[in-house]
Amino acid sequence: MKRLITIALLLAAVCTASAQEEIKKTGLNFGPLPAVSYSSDLGFQYGALLDIYQYGDGSFYPDYKWKINVETSWYTKGNSVYHVFFDSKHLIPGLRVSADLTYLGNKTTNFYGYNGAAALFIPELNKIVDGQGLYMMRRDDFRFEFTTQGQFGDSHWGWVAGLAFNSYKTGHAVNKSLNAAVDLSLYDIYLKHDIIPAAEANGGNHLDIKLGVVFDTRDHENNPTRGTNLEAFFFGSPDFLNGKRDYRNDYLKLAVHFRQFFPLADRLVFAGHLAFQGLIAGNAPFYSLQTIQPINRKNIITDGLGSISSVRGTVVNRLQGNSYAWANFELRWSFAKFRWINQNWAIALNPFFDMGMIVAPYRLEQMKTLLQDDTRVATVGNKVYTVADLYTQQAEKLHMSAGAGLHIIMNQNFNIACELGKCFSQSDGTGLGMRIGLNYIF
């Protein structure tokens, strides 16, 4: 990271002096990259990605006529990504359409339990130790999303409607380092105590219907310097795809995102994001709790709450509940702008501060049954942990983190991002959380 920042600063020093007015991009523009990155949650990533932008005659620039993003990659901790995304505001006059087709194979996804502070996090066991993966489970997700948006007359208000299909496969983690004779995971413990209902243990299929409103005055969607964006929408799923169960998983949720961008000085922008996603009615299955439903995807993985797309620096999906709220605040300083290889470039730093918490718990009464179980889970140093220790009996609290990132941006759309975050409490993770990927998180 230090080397990357040093190179960026040197490049900025050379290029800023010769900075030129942006050229208006036309036609097709390609952004191929090796998908080589590192996430402290997922391990090293290897593969390839391609962003394709069609700018047409350039009259829309910095907006595009349409965009396609493709990625195929794998992570050293056993996960895989196969992804295709299409987005266009101008292909059909007066209508924005976007579609996402993705498979996320997560053989060793992290699972830290429900309700934030009520679930014990033991940093020393946040990996496979002596054949045991306490905080590991399997969660594969095949999804298809289709979204349409339109305007209400000439105003900044618009409507959004769409469908999102998710097919989840969940179960015990799959990893060659796990020892079946000794491996006892939190997933197994929750399943035994009916905190994870047996009917949901292997996953399920859900078709979400989305409907809501959007208000947008941003000067540019992907790299704004001013303006307001509000998204408020309901999404819900009637449970008709899972056959016969003892109960139904019909649910209705509300998602609200408020984003504000203020120019503070030349090339310096304050960016803020307030968000809520919560259960309004019904019974959401455990494997859908971490699915943050967006209108338009800025990142392939938007699961949370915690880690790369919400509270950066915390361990991935640390906070799971029926409803949660979070906020992100950052300064975006585009300290260098220049032209190179007939492209418009910018380099930006973004120190940030994030926070979030569970505001409506999930199966909290069932979690209390852990207190009656003295089965040994693990020994760390001289401390013996039992199942009863995994429910802390603590009230939920605010979880906070801070950090900074470096962004290399081409044509105000293709954004290579590297961010480092540190959480304030060791109960949310230790060390630095790292994200190397694409785009600002909001």
N, C-alpha and C positions, 0 to 999 in steps of 0.2 A: 504494500500500500504506500509506504513512504517513497519507494522508488517511482511508483506511478505518479504521485503528486509532484515529485521533483521534475520528472520529464514534462508533465503538463505545464508547470510554472515556467520552465525554460522555453517551451514551445510558445507559450503565451507572450513571453518577453520579446521573442523574435517577431511574432506575428502581429502583435497589437500595433506596433509602430507603422505597419503597412496595411492596417485594416482598411477595407474598402466597403462601399455600399453593397448590400446584398443583391445578388443577381436573382432574377425571377426564373424559377425552375419551370421547365416545360417537359412534356412527354414522360417516358418511363424513367424511373430512377431506382437503382438496385442497391440494397445494403446487405451483402452477404457477410457472414461472420462465422468463425468457428465458435460453437457453443462451449467455450472453455471458461469455467467460473468455479467459485467456491462458495458454499454456504455452510456455516458452522452447524446447521441442523441436518443438511442432506449430504455433505461431503463434497468431493470434487466432481464437477460436471464435465462431460465431454460429448461432442456431437456437432451439429451444424444448424444454423438458422439463416433465414433469408427474409428481409423486408422488401417488398416491391411497392413503389408508389407511382401512381399515374397522375401527373399534374396537368394533363391536357394542354391547353394553349397558354397556361400560366396565369389566367385571369383569376383563379381561385387562390393562388399562392399567398401565404404559406399553407393554406389548406390544400388538400388533395382531392382529385376526382374520385379515386378509390385506392384502397390499400389492401395488400395481402401479406400476412405474416405466416411463415412456416417454420416449424422447429422439430427436430428429432434429436433427442439427447438422453443420456443416462447418467446416473449418479453412483459414486462408489459405494454408497450405503444401500444399494440395491433398488433404487427407484428409477423410473423411466418416464419420458415425456414424448408424446406424439401429438402435434398440435397444428391446426390450420385455422386462420382467422381472416375474415373478410369484412371490410367496412367501407361505406360510401354515403356521402351526403348529396351527391350530385348525379349519380348514375340514373336515378329516377327523379325527375323534377318534383320538388316539394316534399320528398320523402327520404329519410335516412334509413338504410337497412344495414344490418350487421349480422354475421353468423359465425359461430364458433363450433369446431369439432375437435375434441381433445380426449386423449386417454392418458391418465396419470396412474402409473403402476407403482404403488407404494408398499413394498413388501415389509418395510421396517419403519413405518411412520411413527411419530412420537404421540403418545397418549398419556397425559398427566392427570386425568380425572376431571371432575366437574367442580364448578363453583369457585374457581380462583383460590383464594386463601384457605378455603376449607379442605383443599386437597394438598397433601404434603409433597413437597419437592425435595428430593435428596440429591444434591449435585453429584456426589460420588457414584451414584447409580444411574446417571444419565448416559449410559453406554452399556455394552455387553460386558458383564463382570462375571468371570468364572462360569461361563455358559448360560448366564441368566440375563435377560433383557427386561427389567422391571417396567420400563416406560415405553415398550415397543408393542406394536400390533400391526396387522395388515389392513390397509384401506385403499383399494383400487377404485378409481372413479372414471367411468366413461360418461362424457357429457356432450350434449348438443344444445346449442342456444340459437334462437332466431329472434331478433328484436327489430321493431319498426318505430320510427319517430316522425312526428310532423309538427308544424307550427299552428298556433291559433292566430290566424291573420298575419299582420305585419308586426306583432308584438314579440317580446323576448320570451313569451311563454309558449310551451309546447306540450304535447302528449306523448306517451310512450306505451307500447303494448308488445308483448312477446311471450314466447314459450321457452322453457328450459327443462330438458330431460336429463336426469342423472341416474345412472345405474351404479350402485355401490356394491363392492364385494369386501366384506370385512371378516376378520378372524385372527388367529394367532399369528404372530410375526414369523416370517420365513427368512432364515439366515443360517449359513453353514456354521457359524460360531455359536449358535444356540444349542444347548444340551437339553434334549427332551426330558431327560431324567430329573433335572433340577430346575428347569426354567419355569418360574412362576411370575407371570406378568400382572400388571394392574388390570389389564383387560380380563384375564382369567378370574381375578378376585372379584371384580365388578359383576361378572357373569354369574359367579357362584352365589352372590348376595342379591341377585335380581336388580342390581343397580343398572346393569345392562340387561334388558328383558331378553329371555331366550329366543323369542320370536324375531328379534332384531339382530341377533348375534352374527348372522352371516350376511347382513346387508339387505338391500332392497332397491326397488325402482320407483322413481317419482317424477311426475310431469308437473312442473310449476307453471302457473299462468301469471304473467306480470302485467300490471296496469297502473299508470301513475302520471305525474306531471313533471315538467322540467322548466326551470327558469335559467337563462344563460345570457350574460353580458360580457363574457371573456373576450379579449381581443384575439386570442388564439387558444385552441383547446389543449394542445400538447405542451406548449411552452408559454403560458400566459404571463403577461406583465401587469394586467389590471382586470378588474371585473368580478362578477359574482356568478356562482353556479349553484343552483338548488335542485336536487333530485328527491322526489318523494313518491314512493310507489308501494303497492301491496303485491305480495306474491304468495301463492298458496297451492296446495296439492291435494286433490281428492285421492284417497287411497284405493285405487282400483287395479293396480298392477302387481300386487303382491300375493294374490291368491287368498286363501283362508288363514286368518290369524285369530287369536283369542280376542284381539281388540284392533281398532283401526288407527292408522297414522294420518288421518286428515289433519291439516293444519293451515293456518293463515298467519303470515308475518307482515310486518311493516318495516321498510327500510327508508331512512332519511339521511341524505348527505348534503352538507352545506360547505361550500368552498369559497374562500374570499382571497383576492389578490390585490395588494396595495403596492404601487411603486413608491419607494422611499427615497431613491436617488437614481441617477443614471446607472442602469444595469443592476440595480439592487431592488429586489422585490420581497415583500413579506407575504407568505402563503400560509393560510390557515384552513383546517378541515375539521369539522365537527360531524360526528356520525352516530347513528343509532340503528340497530337491527334487533327486532324483538318479536316474540310470539304474541299474537293477538287472540287467537283461539285455536283449540284443537290440541293435538299431541304429536309433537315433532319427534322423529326417531333419533337415537343418539348419534348415528353416523352422519346426520345432516347438520349437527349443531355448529360445526366449524365452517360450513359453506357460507361465505359472504357473497350474496347475490348482487352483482353489479348490473348497471344498464349497458355500459360499453367497457370491455376489458382493456385496462392499461397493462396488466400483467397476466401471465398464464396462470400462476398460482395466486389466488386471493384468499385462501383459507386463513382462518384466525379463530379466536383473537390472540394475537401474539406473533412475533417474528416479522418477516420481511415485508408484509403488506399492511401492517396495522401498528403494533407497538414494537418498533424495531429495537433489537437488542435482547428482548425476552426470548425464551425458548419457544419453538414453534407450537402454536395452538395451546399455549399455557392456560388460557382462559376460555372455558366452555360453559355455557349456560343457556337458558331459554331466551334471555335478552341481554344485550351488552351495548355499552356506549364507549366511544373512544374519540380522541382528538389528536391531531398532528399540527405542529407549528414549526415553520422553518423560514430561514432567510435564503434566498437564491441570488447569488452574486455571479453574474456573467462577466468575469474579469477579463476575458479575451474573446474577440470576435474577428474572424478573418476568412478569406477565401483561399481554398486550396483544392487542387485537382477539379476545378470548375464546380465546387460545392461550397455552400455557406456553412461555416463552422462556428461553434461557440464552446467555451469551456467554463463551467460553473461550479462553484462550491455551495453546499447547502447544509450548514449547521442546523440541527433539528432537536425538538423536544416532543416526545409522545407520551400519552397516558391513556388508560382504559380500565374498565372494570365490568364485572357482571352486575346487572341491575335487576335480574329476575332469575332465581336459581332453577336448577334442573334436578329433579329426583333427590332433593336434599334429605327427605325423610328416610329414603332407602339407604343413603350414605351413612346414616346414624347407626345402622345395624352392624357396621364394621367394628364398632366399639366393643361388641361381644365376642370378637374373634381374636384369640391370642396366638394364632398360627405365626411362626417365625417367617419373616420375609427375607431378611438379609442381615448381615453384620458388617458395620463400617467402623473400623478401629475397635474401640471397646463398647460401642453402642449396638445393641440388638434391636432391630426394628420388627414389630409385629404388624399384622393386618390392622389392628386397632389404631396404630400410630398414623395410618394413611388418611384418617379423618381427623383433622386438627381441631375441630370445633370452633375455629376462628370465624369471626364475621368478615365478610368481604371488605376489601380496602381498595384504594386507588393504586394501580400499578403504573410505574413511570420509568422512562428511559430517555437517554439523550445521546447524541453522536453527531456525525458529519459525513458528507458524501462528496464525491467528485463525479461530474457528469460531462461527457463529451457528446455534443449535440450536432447533428448534421441536418441542415435544411429545416430546423426547428421541429423536426418530427422524430428522426432516428436518434435515440438517446441511449448511449452506453453509460450505465450507472454503476458506481462502486460506493457502498455505504457501510459504515461501521457504527454500531450502537452498543451502549452499555446500560443495563437496567440498574435501577437504584437499590433493589433488594435482591439478595442472593436466593430468596425463595422464588424468584422469577428467572434465574439463570446466572451463571458466573462467566467471567471472561468477556470478550468482545464478540458480539454477533456480527457476521459479515454477510453482505448481499452484493453479488456481482450479477447484473442482469440488464434489463432494458427499462427505460422510462422513469419518471418521477412516480411515486406511489399514489399521488393524487394531482 
